[in-house]
Amino acid sequence: MTPNDLDNLIVDVSTGKPGALEALYIETKAAIFGLAFSILRDYSIAEDIGMPPKICTSCNVSKEMIN
């Protein structure tokens, strides 16, 4: 997603375009998760707010190591 795409989605939300808020959330859910996790420091609550970014399952990375 380019900055222009994000700007267009925000404009669509502000003008009340049907489905715009859902589209914005879908495109930014990993960023929303990251923000929520950085503020709350609780993985499960942040997961309820947004989707976590993809994590390499073959790596030994725990949820606590994600910053």
N, C-alpha and C positions, 0 to 999 in steps of 0.2 A: 504494500500500500504506500503510495506516494503522499507527501504532504498535501498536494492538491486534492487527492481523493479524500483525505481526511477532512479538509476544508469543505469540500462539497457535501460530505455526509453531515457535517455540523450545520451547514446552511439548510440542508433538507430537514433536519430536526427542527431548526428554528422557524421554518415556514410551515411546519405541520404536515409534511409529506407523509402519507401512510407508509408504515414499515420502516421509516428512516431511523428511529431510535433503536429498533431491533438490529438493523444493518450496522449501525455505529457500534453497538455492543458486540456483535459478532466479530467485527474487524478489530476491536480493541480489547477483547476479553483477557488476553495474556498480560497486557499492560495494566489493566484494571486489577488483575490478580496480584501483580508485582507491587502495585501501589498499596493495595489493601494489606498484603503481607508485610510490607515494610513499615506500615503504620501500626498494625495490630500485633505483629509477631506471633500470630496464631495461624498455623497452616490450614486447619480445618475450617475456621471462620472465613479466612481469605478465599478458600476453595469454594465456599458457598456464594461469595460475592462475584468471583470471576474464575475462569479456568486457568490452571497453572500451565506454564509453558511445557512443551514436550521435554521429557528428561530421558537421557540415554539409559535404557534398561540394562544394558550390558556393563554399565559403569557402577561403581560402588558409591553412589551419591545418595545420601539420606536426605529426607525432607528438611532436617535441621540445618544442613549445609547450604541450602538455597538462600541467597541473600539478595 
